[in-house]
Amino acid sequence: MFFTALGGFLRFYQLNERLYFQLDEERDWHMMRRAIIYHRPPLIGSYLPPGLYLGPLWFYISIAIGIVTQLDPFVFGAIASVLGTATIPLVYWVGKNLFSDVRVGLAASALYATSFLTSIYSRIWWPLTFSPIATLLTYLSLSQMRKGKPWWSWPMFLSLTLALHGEPPNLTTLIVLIASFILLGVPWKNKHVVAGFLLLLLSHLPVLAFEFKHGFTTTQSLIRLAQE
């Protein structure tokens, strides 16, 4: 509780005066404004070299918030700070459960709460906003699935879907997931994992629509990459 309160203070302290809003944020706000005013929601998300794109779920969530808040960047910053603060007890919970040691959870949450860079970037509404929570839930879910609790695949795939619609670095979480299935023997042959995986695939239907609309540019990039 103390570290959560301290981390919350650091994330909200002078939020309006020190809100980070530069070129990337201007681009994202332009996309949201275009979707709200001209009813042209994006079909793709972040760019992934060479010529690939992630899904647009983060934009859709941002657009929904923008409609309610009139795209006020300070409200977005406050929401990001709330999520950043909520991550602190989750760090404690995941650390304690994964290592069966309260001290690990306390040390990890203390570092996360007081880290200068973490506090700064927790204030920003950007495609990585959901990444800490999504990554932690994925690790926790994998741990619980190893203990014979397959229904934990639902929070895992829901959080992974959020992460994979954010920024390319989140693909490392997908690599960890696949490696856990192969190397650690996490059970995956059950209806919960199959349904969660289908949910992840269906969330990328807008990218498929983009492909049809723009002459399969992403597919062509994949073909060129395979030929090199």
N, C-alpha and C positions, 0 to 999 in steps of 0.2 A: 504493500500500500504506500509506503514512504517513497519508494523509487518511482512508482507510478505518478504520485503527486509531484515529485521533483521533475520528472520528465515532462509532465504536462505543463508545468510552469515554464520550462525552457522552450517548449514548442509554441507557447502562446505569448511569451514575453515580447512586447513591441512588435506584434505580428503585422499590424497595419503599416508601421514605419519601416519594417525590414522585409517586406514581402518580396520574394524573388519573382520577377516577371520580365522576361527578355524575349529574344527572337523565337525560341521554340514555343513559348507560351503564346506569343502573338499569332503564330501559325495555327496552333490548336484552337484558339478563340475564333480565328477567322473561319475555320472549318465548322465550329459549332454555330456561329452566327449564320453562316450560309445554310446550314441544315434547318435552323429555326425560322429564318425569314423567308428563304426561297424553297423550303421543303425539299432539299437535296442532301439527304444524309449520305455520308461516305460509305462506300462498299468495302474499303480496305483500311487497315490501320498503319502501323509503323513499317518503314522500309527495311528490308533485310537484303543486303548484297548477296548474290548479284541479280538484282531485278525481281526479288521475291517480296511478298507482303504478308504481314500478320493480319489477324481479324480485327474488325472495328468495334468490338464490344465496349472497349474503354470509351470510345467516342460516343456511343449510344447512351452509356451511363452519364457521361458529362453533359450531353445534350439535354437529357431529362432534368438534371440538376439546373442547367442553365435556363430552362423554361421557367422553373419555379423562382430562381434567384435573379433573373434578368442578367445573367452572365457576370454577376458581380465577382471579380477575382478575389476580393477579401473573404467572401463567403466560401469560395472554393478552398482558400487557404485555411480557413477555420475547420472545414470538413477534413482536409488532409491532416491537420494537427490533431483532431479527435482520433482519427484512425491511427496516427503515429503513437499517440498516447495509449490507445487500446492495445497496441502491439506489445507494450512493455510487460503486462502480466502474462500475455501469451508466451513471451520469451521465457519467463520464469516457469510457467507450466510445462512447456515443451522440454526445457533443459532438465527440470526435475524428473519428468517421466522417462526421457530417453536414457538418462544416466543413473536413475534411481538414487539421486543425491540432491537434497535441498540446497546444499552449498553451490552446486553447479547452477541451479536455477537463479539463486540470489546473485551470484557473480555475473552471470550473463545479463540479467535484467538491469543490474547496476551499470554495467558498461554500456548497454543499449540506451538506457535512460539519460546518461550524462555525456555520451559521445557528442562532440561539437558538430561534426559533419552529419551524423545521423539526425541530430536535432534540426539542423538547417534544412536538410533535404526532406524531413518529415513535414515541413510547412508547405511544400510545393505540391500543387495539383498537377500531376504529370503522369505519363503512362506507367511509371514505376510505383505509383502510390499504393497499389494493392499488393505489390511484390513481397514485402516482408510478411504480411499476414498469410498470403497464399503459400509462400515457401514453408513457413512454420507449420501450417496445417497439413501440407503434403508430407513433411517428415513425420509429424505426429500420426497421421493416418497410416503411413507405411508401417510404423512401429506397432500400431494397434492391429493392423491386418496380419502381421506376423504372429500375433497372439490368438489368431482364429476369430477375428471380428471383421468379416468381409464387408459389412455395411458402412465401415469407415471409408470405403471407396467413394461414397457420395460426397462428403466434404472435400476429399482429396481431388476429385475430378472437377468439382465446382470451383475450388480455389485455383486449380491448375488452368482451367478455362479462362479465369480472370487474368492470370499471370501471362498466359500465352497470347492474349489479345493486347498486351502492354508493349513491352520492348524486347528486342532480340536476346538480351542477356538472360531473360527468363527461360530460354530454351535449355539452360543448364539444369533447371529443375526437372524438365522432361527427361533429360539424360539420366539424372539420378533415379527417376522413377523406373525407367527401363532397366537400368543396371540393378536396381533392387529386385525386380522380378527375375532377372537372369542369374545374378550372383548370390543374392541373399535368400533366394527361395521364397519370396513373398507370394502367397497364393493369388493367382489371377484367373483361374478357370472357374468362374462363378458368374451368376447373372448380374451381380452388383457391379463388378468390374466391366463386364461387357456393356451394360447399360450406360455406365459413366463414360466409357470410351466413345459410345455412339453420341452421347450428349456433346462431348468435345468436338467430334466431327461435325455434327449438325450446327454448332455455333459458327462454323466457318462457311456456311452457305452463302453469305454475302460475298465472300472472296470468289466463290464459284460463279456467282452472278457477274462479278467484275470481269472474270475470265471470258465469259460469253459476250459481254458488252464490248470488250476491248481486244477481241481477236486472239485470246489465249496468250497474252504477252508473258505471263508468269510461266506457263508451260513451256513456251519457247526458250525462256531463260534457263529452265531446268534442263532442257535438251542440250542447249549449248554448253552448260556446265558439265554434263555427262560426257560430252564429246571431247572436252579439253583434256 
